[in-house]
Amino acid sequence: MDRRFAFVKGLSVFTIASSAIVGYFQYLNAYQEKVSGQAKEDMKSATETFEAISTAFSDALALQSMLYAGFSSATRNRTDGSTTTLVSRNAKDVSTAYEKARTELHEKIDMLAQKAEVYIDWASDIDRDPADKRNVGDDPLSRYVLRDYRFSCSDPINLPKFGNVNASSDEVPTIVPDGEFCNTERNQDIDNRTAPPNAFIRICPSGRTDVARRIYWYSAKHHVLTMHYCFENLHERLEAARQWASQSDRDANKESEMQADEAAISAAVDDLGRRLNSFNGLALHQMERIRVKYRPAGFVCSVPVVRNFFARSCFPLRTTTELLPHSIRLASTSTPEPSDRDRPVMTGQYASDSR
């Protein structure tokens, strides 16, 4: 009788242990399926956002460049007064397409900026936990801030630069608070000594001192806002060319000003192309980071207890369920020090207060 009881007791322990192991691996498989699904969703959203933004800007910028090139050619060859030349006929079609593309871009620019933030900036941030406490509007940059601070599109310092991932960590930049920055010499250039988290510039309001605003070049949202602001700035400067292309009343004074400012306007057209290329490069870079964030977990991530020491790699998705073991919940909600690989990503509260 005692032997039978011992056998049943041993069987119960074995059953409980085997059930726990089966349940553990079922949970692990279910979790990996969720990770795979979230990875596909994030990549799809990021790709669609990138394509929408890049296409909208590339179309508008190409038409803007064609319009200006047509006007320059017509005035240089003194055929701008004719409506029968090939350049003038083409200019009418370009003008119609350009005004349409510009209007559509203007209508949806705020939504494109927010999509860039959500589906590219946030999605590529390995350390971002949606459950963390954040103030609404932590990022103060907007089209209106750029306007009020009179962002200079032509200043070479204000062109996107990404720093150097191999920059020495021994060089600690001098910390200048944002509230004092506008009273300094405003040295904010980005070079090969700049680490990616410090790849930002600060802008100050014209004619008065105030708190500086930051533009982070590892933020797709900031690229979208500054690119649109500079596009609209050039749009206003091309008023004389737009009048000619649309075959409407022309302002001789504005045409003379444009011709005198030809070198600066041509440089502005080229700079917009550089800004678009920088955005495209950043978006592709961040999409690669989404792949890194969700890449397949190694064997160590299937070993209980051990995988808790590799929280970020083994738990790309955070969880708030109370049904998980405390060790797993603790690991999934911890925020260990990011490795060098993860430092370029901008978080909700930006990474550096230096320079």
C-alpha positions as CSV (number, residue, x, y, z in Angstrom):
1,M,0.0,0.0,0.0
2,D,2.8,2.4,0.9
3,R,4.5,1.6,-2.4
4,R,1.4,2.4,-4.4
5,F,1.0,5.7,-2.5
6,A,4.6,6.6,-3.2
7,F,4.1,5.8,-6.9
8,V,1.0,8.0,-7.1
9,K,2.7,10.8,-5.2
10,G,5.7,10.6,-7.5
11,L,3.4,10.6,-10.5
12,S,1.6,13.7,-9.2
13,V,4.9,15.5,-8.8
14,F,6.0,14.5,-12.3
15,T,2.6,15.5,-13.7
16,I,2.8,18.9,-12.1
17,A,6.4,19.5,-13.3
18,S,5.7,18.3,-16.8
19,S,2.6,20.5,-17.0
20,A,4.6,23.5,-15.8
21,I,7.2,22.9,-18.5
22,V,4.6,22.4,-21.2
23,G,2.8,25.6,-20.0
24,Y,6.1,27.5,-20.0
25,F,6.9,26.6,-23.6
26,Q,3.4,27.3,-24.7
27,Y,3.6,30.8,-23.2
28,L,7.0,31.2,-24.9
29,N,5.7,30.2,-28.3
30,A,2.7,32.5,-27.8
31,Y,4.9,35.4,-26.8
32,Q,7.2,34.9,-29.9
33,E,4.1,34.8,-32.1
34,K,3.1,38.2,-30.7
35,V,6.6,39.5,-31.2
36,S,6.5,38.4,-34.8
37,G,3.1,39.9,-35.4
38,Q,4.2,43.2,-33.8
39,A,7.4,43.2,-35.9
40,K,5.4,42.8,-39.1
41,E,3.0,45.6,-38.1
42,D,5.7,48.0,-37.1
43,M,7.7,47.4,-40.3
44,K,4.6,47.8,-42.5
45,S,3.6,51.0,-40.8
46,A,7.2,52.4,-41.0
47,T,7.5,51.5,-44.6
48,E,4.1,53.0,-45.5
49,T,5.0,56.2,-43.6
50,F,8.4,56.5,-45.2
51,E,6.9,56.0,-48.7
52,A,4.1,58.5,-48.1
53,I,6.5,61.2,-46.8
54,S,9.3,60.6,-49.3
55,T,6.9,60.5,-52.2
56,A,5.0,63.7,-51.2
57,F,8.2,65.7,-50.8
58,S,10.0,64.3,-53.8
59,D,7.1,65.1,-56.1
60,A,6.7,68.7,-54.7
61,L,10.5,69.3,-54.7
62,A,10.9,68.0,-58.3
63,L,8.1,70.2,-59.6
64,Q,9.4,73.2,-57.7
65,S,12.8,72.7,-59.2
66,M,11.4,72.3,-62.7
67,L,9.3,75.5,-62.3
68,Y,12.3,77.5,-61.3
69,A,14.6,76.0,-64.0
70,G,12.0,76.8,-66.6
71,F,11.7,80.4,-65.5
72,S,15.5,80.8,-65.4
73,S,15.8,79.4,-68.9
74,A,13.1,81.6,-70.3
75,T,14.5,84.8,-68.8
76,R,18.0,84.0,-69.8
77,N,17.0,83.4,-73.4
78,R,14.6,86.3,-73.3
79,T,11.6,84.2,-74.3
80,D,9.7,84.7,-71.0
81,G,7.3,87.1,-72.8
82,S,6.1,84.4,-75.3
83,T,3.4,81.9,-74.5
84,T,4.1,79.8,-77.6
85,T,7.6,78.5,-76.9
86,L,8.1,75.0,-75.6
87,V,9.4,76.2,-72.3
88,S,6.3,78.4,-71.7
89,R,3.9,75.7,-72.7
90,N,5.5,73.1,-70.4
91,A,5.6,75.7,-67.6
92,K,1.9,75.9,-67.5
93,D,1.5,72.2,-67.0
94,V,4.3,72.2,-64.4
95,S,2.6,75.1,-62.6
96,T,-0.7,73.3,-62.4
97,A,0.9,70.1,-61.1
98,Y,3.1,72.0,-58.7
99,E,0.4,74.0,-57.1
100,K,-1.7,70.8,-56.6
101,A,1.2,68.9,-55.0
102,R,2.1,71.8,-52.8
103,T,-1.5,72.2,-51.6
104,E,-1.8,68.5,-50.9
105,L,1.4,68.5,-48.9
106,H,0.4,71.6,-46.9
107,E,-2.9,70.0,-46.0
108,K,-1.4,66.8,-44.6
109,I,1.9,68.0,-43.3
110,D,0.9,67.9,-39.6
111,M,-0.4,64.3,-40.0
112,L,2.8,63.2,-41.8
113,A,4.9,64.7,-39.0
114,Q,3.0,62.8,-36.4
115,K,3.1,59.6,-38.3
116,A,6.9,60.0,-38.7
117,E,7.1,60.3,-34.9
118,V,4.9,57.3,-34.1
119,Y,5.8,54.8,-36.8
120,I,9.5,55.7,-37.3
121,D,10.8,57.5,-34.2
122,W,8.9,55.6,-31.5
123,A,8.8,52.2,-33.3
124,S,12.6,52.2,-33.8
125,D,13.3,53.1,-30.1
126,I,14.5,49.9,-28.5
127,D,14.2,51.3,-25.0
128,R,10.8,52.9,-25.3
129,D,8.1,51.5,-23.1
130,P,4.6,52.8,-24.0
131,A,3.6,52.3,-20.3
132,D,6.2,54.8,-19.0
133,K,4.9,58.1,-17.7
134,R,5.2,61.0,-20.1
135,N,3.8,64.5,-20.5
136,V,1.8,65.2,-23.5
137,G,3.7,67.5,-25.8
138,D,7.2,66.6,-24.5
139,D,8.6,67.5,-27.9
140,P,8.0,71.3,-28.3
141,L,9.1,71.5,-31.9
142,S,6.4,72.5,-34.5
143,R,6.0,74.4,-37.7
144,Y,5.0,77.4,-35.6
145,V,8.1,77.2,-33.4
146,L,10.2,77.2,-36.6
147,R,8.3,80.2,-37.9
148,D,8.5,82.2,-34.6
149,Y,12.2,81.4,-34.2
150,R,12.9,82.2,-37.9
151,F,14.7,79.0,-38.6
152,S,17.5,79.8,-41.2
153,C,17.3,77.2,-44.0
154,S,20.4,78.6,-45.7
155,D,22.7,78.4,-42.7
156,P,25.1,75.4,-43.3
157,I,24.9,74.6,-39.6
158,N,21.2,74.0,-39.9
159,L,21.6,71.3,-42.5
160,P,21.1,67.7,-41.2
161,K,24.2,65.9,-39.8
162,F,24.3,62.6,-37.9
163,G,27.6,62.7,-36.1
164,N,29.9,59.7,-35.9
165,V,29.1,56.4,-34.2
166,N,32.9,55.9,-33.6
167,A,33.3,59.2,-31.8
168,S,35.3,59.0,-28.6
169,S,33.3,58.7,-25.5
170,D,36.1,60.3,-23.6
171,E,35.3,63.7,-25.0
172,V,32.5,65.1,-22.9
173,P,30.9,68.2,-24.5
174,T,30.5,71.3,-22.4
175,I,27.0,71.5,-21.0
176,V,25.1,74.7,-21.8
177,P,21.5,74.9,-20.5
178,D,18.9,75.7,-23.1
179,G,17.9,78.8,-21.1
180,E,21.4,80.2,-21.4
181,F,22.3,79.0,-24.9
182,C,20.9,82.0,-26.7
183,N,23.2,84.3,-24.7
184,T,26.4,82.4,-25.8
185,E,28.3,82.3,-29.0
186,R,25.9,79.5,-30.1
187,N,28.6,77.1,-31.2
188,Q,26.5,74.1,-32.2
189,D,28.1,72.5,-35.2
190,I,28.1,68.8,-35.7
191,D,31.3,67.0,-36.8
192,N,33.1,63.7,-36.6
193,R,33.7,64.2,-32.9
194,T,30.0,64.4,-32.2
195,A,28.3,61.2,-30.9
196,P,24.9,60.4,-32.5
197,P,22.9,61.3,-29.3
198,N,24.4,64.8,-29.6
199,A,23.5,65.2,-33.2
200,F,21.2,68.1,-32.6
201,I,21.2,71.9,-33.1
202,R,19.5,74.6,-31.2
203,I,17.7,77.6,-32.6
204,C,17.1,80.9,-30.9
205,P,14.4,83.6,-31.6
206,S,15.5,86.5,-33.7
207,G,16.1,89.8,-31.9
208,R,15.5,88.6,-28.3
209,T,16.8,86.1,-25.8
210,D,14.7,83.1,-24.9
211,V,14.9,79.4,-24.2
212,A,16.6,77.6,-27.2
213,R,14.7,74.9,-29.1
214,R,16.3,71.7,-30.2
215,I,16.2,70.0,-33.6
216,Y,17.3,66.4,-33.4
217,W,18.6,64.9,-36.6
218,Y,17.8,61.4,-35.4
219,S,14.1,62.3,-35.3
220,A,12.2,61.7,-38.5
221,K,9.5,64.1,-37.3
222,H,12.1,66.9,-37.0
223,H,13.2,66.3,-40.5
224,V,9.7,66.5,-41.8
225,L,9.0,69.7,-40.0
226,T,12.2,71.5,-41.1
227,M,12.0,70.2,-44.7
228,H,8.4,71.5,-45.1
229,Y,9.3,74.8,-43.5
230,C,12.2,75.3,-45.9
231,F,10.0,74.2,-48.9
232,E,7.4,76.8,-48.0
233,N,10.1,79.4,-47.5
234,L,11.4,78.8,-51.0
235,H,7.8,78.7,-52.4
236,E,7.4,82.3,-51.3
237,R,10.7,83.4,-52.8
238,L,9.6,81.9,-56.2
239,E,6.5,84.0,-56.5
240,A,7.7,85.7,-59.6
241,A,8.4,82.4,-61.3
242,R,5.0,81.1,-60.3
243,Q,3.3,84.1,-61.8
244,W,5.2,83.5,-65.1
245,A,4.5,79.8,-65.1
246,S,0.8,80.2,-64.4
247,Q,0.6,83.0,-67.1
248,S,-1.0,85.4,-64.6
249,D,-0.2,89.0,-64.0
250,R,3.6,89.5,-63.4
251,D,5.5,91.7,-61.0
252,A,8.6,93.1,-62.7
253,N,10.2,94.1,-59.4
254,K,9.9,90.6,-58.0
255,E,11.3,89.2,-61.2
256,S,14.3,91.5,-60.9
257,E,14.8,90.5,-57.3
258,M,14.7,86.8,-58.2
259,Q,17.3,87.3,-61.0
260,A,19.6,89.1,-58.6
261,D,19.2,86.4,-56.0
262,E,19.7,83.5,-58.5
263,A,22.7,82.0,-56.8
264,A,21.0,81.9,-53.4
265,I,17.8,80.4,-54.8
266,S,19.7,77.7,-56.7
267,A,21.5,76.9,-53.5
268,A,18.2,76.7,-51.6
269,V,16.9,74.2,-54.3
270,D,19.9,72.0,-53.8
271,D,19.7,72.2,-50.0
272,L,16.1,70.9,-50.1
273,G,17.3,68.0,-52.1
274,R,19.9,67.3,-49.4
275,R,17.3,67.5,-46.7
276,L,15.2,64.9,-48.5
277,N,18.2,62.6,-49.0
278,S,19.0,63.0,-45.2
279,F,15.4,62.1,-44.3
280,N,15.4,59.0,-46.6
281,G,18.7,57.9,-45.1
282,L,17.5,58.3,-41.6
283,A,14.2,56.5,-42.2
284,L,16.0,53.5,-43.7
285,H,18.4,53.5,-40.8
286,Q,15.6,53.5,-38.3
287,M,13.7,50.8,-40.2
288,E,16.8,48.6,-39.8
289,R,16.7,49.3,-36.1
290,I,13.1,48.0,-36.0
291,R,14.5,44.7,-37.5
292,V,17.2,44.6,-34.8
293,K,14.5,45.2,-32.2
294,Y,12.5,42.2,-33.3
295,R,15.2,39.9,-34.6
296,P,14.8,36.2,-33.6
297,A,15.7,35.4,-30.0
298,G,18.6,33.0,-29.4
299,F,18.6,29.8,-27.3
300,V,19.4,31.7,-24.1
301,C,16.0,33.4,-24.3
302,S,14.3,30.0,-23.9
303,V,16.2,29.2,-20.6
304,P,14.2,30.2,-17.5
305,V,15.9,32.6,-15.1
306,V,18.9,32.9,-17.4
307,R,17.0,34.9,-20.0
308,N,16.0,37.4,-17.3
309,F,19.6,38.7,-17.5
310,F,19.0,39.6,-21.2
311,A,15.7,41.5,-20.7
312,R,16.0,43.9,-23.7
313,S,17.0,41.1,-26.2
314,C,14.6,38.5,-24.9
315,F,11.6,40.8,-24.2
316,P,11.2,43.3,-27.1
317,L,7.5,43.6,-26.1
318,R,6.7,44.8,-22.6
319,T,3.8,43.3,-20.7
320,T,1.6,44.5,-17.8
321,T,-0.3,41.3,-17.1
322,E,-0.2,40.0,-13.5
323,L,-0.4,36.4,-14.6
324,L,3.3,36.2,-15.4
325,P,5.9,35.2,-12.8
326,H,7.4,38.1,-10.9
327,S,10.9,37.4,-12.3
328,I,9.5,37.7,-15.9
329,R,7.5,40.9,-15.1
330,L,10.5,42.4,-13.4
331,A,12.8,41.7,-16.3
332,S,10.2,42.9,-18.9
333,T,9.7,46.2,-17.1
334,S,13.4,47.0,-16.3
335,T,15.4,49.5,-18.3
336,P,19.0,48.4,-18.2
337,E,21.8,50.7,-19.4
338,P,21.6,50.8,-23.3
339,S,24.6,49.4,-25.2
340,D,26.5,51.5,-27.7
341,R,24.5,50.0,-30.5
342,D,21.3,51.5,-29.1
343,R,22.4,55.0,-28.2
344,P,21.6,56.8,-31.4
345,V,17.8,56.3,-30.9
346,M,15.9,59.4,-29.6
347,T,13.5,58.7,-26.7
348,G,10.5,60.7,-25.6
349,Q,12.8,62.8,-23.4
350,Y,15.8,63.3,-25.6
351,A,19.0,61.6,-24.9
352,S,21.4,64.5,-24.4
353,D,21.4,67.8,-22.6
354,S,24.9,68.7,-23.8
355,R,26.3,71.4,-26.0
